[in-house]
Structure formats: structure tokens, C-alpha cells
Amino acid sequence: MNNRVFTVGSLIPGRLMVRVKPQASEPTESQNNKIEAIIVEQNSSKIEIQPVKGKLLDAALNQGKQINYKCLKGTCGQCTVKVIKGPGLSAPNELEQKKLKDELTNGYRLACQAEIF
């Protein structure tokens, strides 16, 4: 068994090499650019939303994007948007199915109910 004793002199910078395993870091800017934006349309206005986990409406409002809304419960339909490009959205829930019916097949969603994952 090797019993090494470290003295003050043995700890002089450059004489002792320690390898540190790199840890996973935050995504770099170039990696962030690979994330596709969600593009929706409401009242003939196209809105580009950067995907952030949570409700589509919350993400849009937090990014300063204007989407009309009222009840936030999925019952009024004010926040209905047509999804032009929507990677990472949840499947329509019961409230959306009840409110939008056949319009779901045409790409319409309730922004207050659609989840970004």
C-alpha cells in the first residue's frame, strides 16, 4: 500500500495534477437555436412562441406575445389559436375536445389548455 504524505512543498501549483470530470452544463446559444419555435395564428396574426414547459398561453404572455383570452379555464374559447407549427405540444384534453370538436383536426387548440413539454 502506498502511504503518501503531502507536505506544503508538494502542493506547489503545477506539481499536482487533478483531473476534474466536466459536469453537464446549460445549453449553449447554438444548442438553444436548435429548439423549434411554436407558431400559432389568432385573428390573422401569426405569433411565434419559444417553447417553455407549461401552458401555451402562459408561455406566450410571459414572452410579451398578445393572445386574446378571458376565462383561463377552457370554457369561453377566446384563446383559440390555429397551430401552424407546434413541436412539443400535448394531445388535446377533454375540455379542448368538448369546446373545439372537429376544429381540432384543422389544427385549432385552446392556448390556455395546450401544454408545452
Contacts in CASP RR format, 6 or more apart in sequence:
PFRMAT RR
TARGET T0000
AUTHOR 0000-0000-0000
METHOD contacts of the structure
MODEL  1
MNNRVFTVGSLIPGRLMVRVKPQASEPTESQNNKIEAIIVEQNSSKIEIQ
PVKGKLLDAALNQGKQINYKCLKGTCGQCTVKVIKGPGLSAPNELEQKKL
KDELTNGYRLACQAEIF
9 15 0 8 1.000
10 16 0 8 1.000
35 50 0 8 1.000
35 51 0 8 1.000
36 51 0 8 1.000
36 85 0 8 1.000
36 86 0 8 1.000
36 87 0 8 1.000
37 48 0 8 1.000
37 49 0 8 1.000
37 50 0 8 1.000
37 51 0 8 1.000
37 85 0 8 1.000
38 48 0 8 1.000
38 49 0 8 1.000
38 50 0 8 1.000
38 51 0 8 1.000
38 56 0 8 1.000
38 59 0 8 1.000
38 83 0 8 1.000
38 85 0 8 1.000
38 86 0 8 1.000
38 87 0 8 1.000
38 88 0 8 1.000
38 89 0 8 1.000
38 116 0 8 1.000
39 46 0 8 1.000
39 47 0 8 1.000
39 48 0 8 1.000
39 49 0 8 1.000
39 83 0 8 1.000
39 84 0 8 1.000
39 85 0 8 1.000
39 86 0 8 1.000
40 46 0 8 1.000
40 47 0 8 1.000
40 49 0 8 1.000
40 56 0 8 1.000
40 60 0 8 1.000
40 67 0 8 1.000
40 81 0 8 1.000
40 82 0 8 1.000
40 83 0 8 1.000
40 84 0 8 1.000
40 86 0 8 1.000
40 109 0 8 1.000
40 111 0 8 1.000
41 47 0 8 1.000
41 81 0 8 1.000
41 82 0 8 1.000
41 84 0 8 1.000
42 67 0 8 1.000
42 68 0 8 1.000
42 80 0 8 1.000
42 81 0 8 1.000
42 82 0 8 1.000
43 68 0 8 1.000
45 66 0 8 1.000
46 84 0 8 1.000
47 60 0 8 1.000
47 65 0 8 1.000
47 66 0 8 1.000
47 67 0 8 1.000
47 81 0 8 1.000
48 65 0 8 1.000
49 56 0 8 1.000
49 59 0 8 1.000
49 60 0 8 1.000
49 63 0 8 1.000
49 65 0 8 1.000
50 59 0 8 1.000
50 63 0 8 1.000
51 59 0 8 1.000
51 87 0 8 1.000
51 88 0 8 1.000
51 116 0 8 1.000
52 59 0 8 1.000
52 62 0 8 1.000
52 63 0 8 1.000
52 116 0 8 1.000
53 116 0 8 1.000
53 117 0 8 1.000
54 115 0 8 1.000
54 116 0 8 1.000
54 117 0 8 1.000
55 111 0 8 1.000
55 112 0 8 1.000
55 113 0 8 1.000
55 114 0 8 1.000
55 115 0 8 1.000
55 116 0 8 1.000
56 81 0 8 1.000
56 89 0 8 1.000
56 109 0 8 1.000
56 111 0 8 1.000
56 112 0 8 1.000
56 114 0 8 1.000
56 115 0 8 1.000
56 116 0 8 1.000
57 67 0 8 1.000
57 69 0 8 1.000
57 72 0 8 1.000
57 79 0 8 1.000
57 111 0 8 1.000
57 112 0 8 1.000
57 114 0 8 1.000
59 116 0 8 1.000
60 66 0 8 1.000
60 67 0 8 1.000
60 111 0 8 1.000
61 67 0 8 1.000
67 79 0 8 1.000
67 81 0 8 1.000
67 111 0 8 1.000
68 78 0 8 1.000
68 79 0 8 1.000
69 78 0 8 1.000
69 79 0 8 1.000
69 111 0 8 1.000
69 112 0 8 1.000
70 76 0 8 1.000
70 77 0 8 1.000
70 78 0 8 1.000
70 79 0 8 1.000
71 77 0 8 1.000
71 78 0 8 1.000
71 112 0 8 1.000
72 79 0 8 1.000
72 112 0 8 1.000
73 95 0 8 1.000
73 112 0 8 1.000
74 95 0 8 1.000
74 96 0 8 1.000
74 99 0 8 1.000
74 110 0 8 1.000
74 112 0 8 1.000
74 113 0 8 1.000
75 95 0 8 1.000
75 99 0 8 1.000
77 99 0 8 1.000
77 110 0 8 1.000
79 110 0 8 1.000
79 111 0 8 1.000
79 112 0 8 1.000
80 100 0 8 1.000
80 103 0 8 1.000
80 108 0 8 1.000
80 109 0 8 1.000
80 110 0 8 1.000
80 111 0 8 1.000
81 108 0 8 1.000
81 109 0 8 1.000
81 110 0 8 1.000
81 111 0 8 1.000
82 106 0 8 1.000
82 107 0 8 1.000
82 108 0 8 1.000
82 109 0 8 1.000
83 89 0 8 1.000
83 107 0 8 1.000
83 108 0 8 1.000
83 109 0 8 1.000
83 114 0 8 1.000
88 116 0 8 1.000
88 117 0 8 1.000
89 109 0 8 1.000
89 114 0 8 1.000
89 115 0 8 1.000
89 116 0 8 1.000
89 117 0 8 1.000
90 114 0 8 1.000
90 115 0 8 1.000
90 116 0 8 1.000
90 117 0 8 1.000
92 100 0 8 1.000
92 104 0 8 1.000
92 109 0 8 1.000
92 113 0 8 1.000
92 114 0 8 1.000
93 113 0 8 1.000
95 110 0 8 1.000
95 113 0 8 1.000
96 104 0 8 1.000
96 109 0 8 1.000
96 110 0 8 1.000
96 113 0 8 1.000
96 114 0 8 1.000
97 104 0 8 1.000
99 110 0 8 1.000
100 108 0 8 1.000
100 109 0 8 1.000
100 110 0 8 1.000
END
